[in-house]
Amino acid sequence: GDVEDLNRRNKEAANAANSERISTYRTYRAEQTFAVTRGKWYYEVELLTSGRMLIGWGHASKLDSFYPLGTDSNGYAFDGLNARRFHHNVSDGFGKQWSKNDIVGCMIDLHDKTISFSLNGELMLDNLGNEAAFDNLELDDIGFVPALTSFSGQKARLNFGQDVNTLKYFTSCGL
């Protein structure tokens, strides 16, 4: 029974780690059928709570939704609670802190290979004053999808612009 006992304990540890992960955060992404490969795209996230979320874009086929967005090389995220950006598990100061009811705009420009973010229509800048949060995106035929990681107790309303008139800051972002 030593091997069985070890297997049982490993399984219990894995289940505990998994339930802890699920209780602290969840990562969501659009289906691959919604992936974009060319052009400029924009969506909005209305914050119904002011806590921690990672909002942005992920590579449609390689994004690992088991981890927070921006943990690996396939995700690009803005964390407005801490005013930071995340990619490849590296983060630095970016933009401004958000509040409840703010609107985060998420833009991807697949011609310029950039991702940028706005807060209530104002473009976020990095510490050097650059508008692009991320640049030199690696493009392929599969493309990128909207993605976000929501931490415990957070709520948001996503607007992918099926009706462009419902986007609050579409025009102010120069699109």
C-alpha positions in Angstrom: 0.0 0.0 0.0 2.9 2.6 0.1 2.5 3.4 -3.6 -1.3 3.6 -3.3 -1.0 5.8 -0.2 1.5 8.1 -2.0 -0.8 8.3 -5.0 -3.8 9.1 -2.8 -1.8 11.9 -1.0 -0.6 13.3 -4.3 -4.1 13.4 -5.6 -5.4 15.1 -2.5 -2.6 17.7 -2.7 -3.4 18.3 -6.4 -7.1 18.7 -5.6 -6.4 21.1 -2.8 -4.1 23.2 -5.0 -6.7 23.2 -7.7 -9.6 24.2 -5.4 -7.4 27.0 -4.0 -6.7 28.2 -7.5 -10.3 28.2 -8.4 -11.3 30.0 -5.3 -8.7 32.8 -5.8 -8.8 33.4 -9.6 -10.3 32.2 -12.9 -9.1 33.0 -16.4 -11.6 33.5 -19.2 -11.0 33.8 -22.9 -13.1 34.2 -26.0 -13.4 31.1 -28.2 -10.8 30.6 -30.9 -13.5 31.3 -33.6 -13.4 34.9 -32.4 -9.6 35.2 -32.9 -8.4 38.2 -34.8 -5.3 38.0 -37.1 -5.3 41.4 -38.9 -6.6 44.9 -38.5 -7.4 46.9 -35.4 -9.7 45.6 -32.7 -11.2 47.0 -29.5 -13.4 45.8 -26.6 -14.4 47.3 -23.3 -14.6 46.0 -19.8 -16.9 47.8 -17.3 -15.7 47.2 -13.8 -18.5 46.4 -11.4 -16.0 46.0 -8.6 -12.7 47.7 -8.0 -10.5 44.7 -7.1 -7.8 42.8 -9.0 -8.4 41.7 -12.5 -5.9 41.1 -15.4 -7.5 42.3 -18.6 -6.1 42.1 -22.1 -5.4 39.7 -25.0 -4.0 36.2 -25.4 -2.8 34.0 -28.2 -5.8 32.0 -29.3 -4.2 28.6 -29.5 -1.4 28.7 -26.9 -3.0 30.7 -24.1 -3.1 28.5 -20.9 -6.3 29.5 -19.1 -5.1 27.5 -16.0 -2.8 30.4 -15.1 -3.4 34.2 -14.7 -3.3 36.2 -17.9 0.3 37.5 -18.5 1.9 34.7 -16.6 3.3 33.2 -19.8 4.6 34.5 -23.2 1.1 34.1 -24.8 -0.8 36.6 -22.6 -0.8 40.4 -22.3 -2.6 42.0 -19.4 -3.3 45.3 -17.6 -3.9 45.2 -13.8 -5.6 48.4 -12.9 -5.8 47.7 -9.2 -2.0 47.9 -9.0 -1.4 50.0 -12.2 0.8 47.4 -13.8 1.2 45.5 -17.0 2.0 41.8 -17.3 3.6 39.6 -20.0 5.8 36.5 -19.6 5.4 36.8 -15.8 7.2 40.2 -15.9 5.4 43.3 -14.7 6.1 47.0 -14.3 4.3 50.2 -13.5 1.8 51.1 -16.2 -1.3 53.4 -16.5 -3.4 54.5 -13.5 -5.4 52.8 -10.8 -9.0 51.9 -11.7 -12.1 52.3 -9.6 -15.5 50.7 -9.6 -17.6 51.6 -12.7 -14.5 52.6 -14.7 -14.3 51.4 -18.3 -11.2 49.7 -19.5 -10.6 49.8 -23.3 -8.4 47.0 -24.8 -7.0 47.6 -28.2 -4.9 45.4 -30.5 -3.4 46.7 -33.7 -2.2 43.7 -35.7 -0.6 46.0 -38.4 1.6 47.9 -35.9 1.8 44.7 -33.7 0.8 46.6 -30.5 -1.6 46.3 -27.6 -2.8 49.4 -25.7 -5.3 50.2 -23.0 -7.5 53.1 -22.1 -9.2 54.0 -18.8 -12.5 56.0 -19.3 -11.3 57.0 -22.8 -7.9 58.2 -21.8 -5.0 56.2 -23.3 -2.8 54.6 -20.6 0.9 55.3 -20.8 4.0 53.5 -19.6 6.6 55.2 -17.4 8.4 56.5 -20.5 5.2 58.0 -22.0 4.6 55.3 -24.6 1.0 54.6 -25.6 1.7 50.9 -26.5 1.6 48.7 -23.5 3.1 45.9 -25.6 4.8 45.9 -29.0 6.5 43.5 -31.4 3.7 41.0 -31.1 4.4 37.7 -32.8 1.7 37.2 -35.4 0.5 34.0 -37.0 -2.6 32.6 -38.8 -4.4 31.8 -35.5 -4.4 35.2 -33.9 -5.5 36.7 -30.6 -8.6 36.6 -28.4 -9.9 38.9 -25.6 -9.0 37.4 -22.2 -9.2 38.2 -18.6 -8.3 36.8 -15.2 -10.8 37.6 -12.4 -9.7 37.3 -8.8 -12.0 36.3 -6.0 -15.2 38.4 -5.7 -14.6 40.5 -8.8 -17.3 41.3 -11.4 -17.1 43.0 -14.8 -19.3 43.5 -17.8 -17.6 42.8 -21.2 -18.7 44.6 -24.4 -17.2 43.2 -27.6 -19.0 45.8 -29.7 -21.5 43.7 -31.5 -23.4 47.0 -31.5 -20.8 49.6 -31.9 -23.1 52.3 -30.4 -22.9 50.5 -27.0 -19.2 51.0 -26.8 -18.7 54.1 -24.6 -15.2 55.2 -25.7 -14.8 53.7 -29.1 -14.5 57.1 -30.9 -12.3 58.8 -28.3 -9.6 56.2 -28.8 -9.2 57.2 -32.4 -10.6 54.1 -34.0 
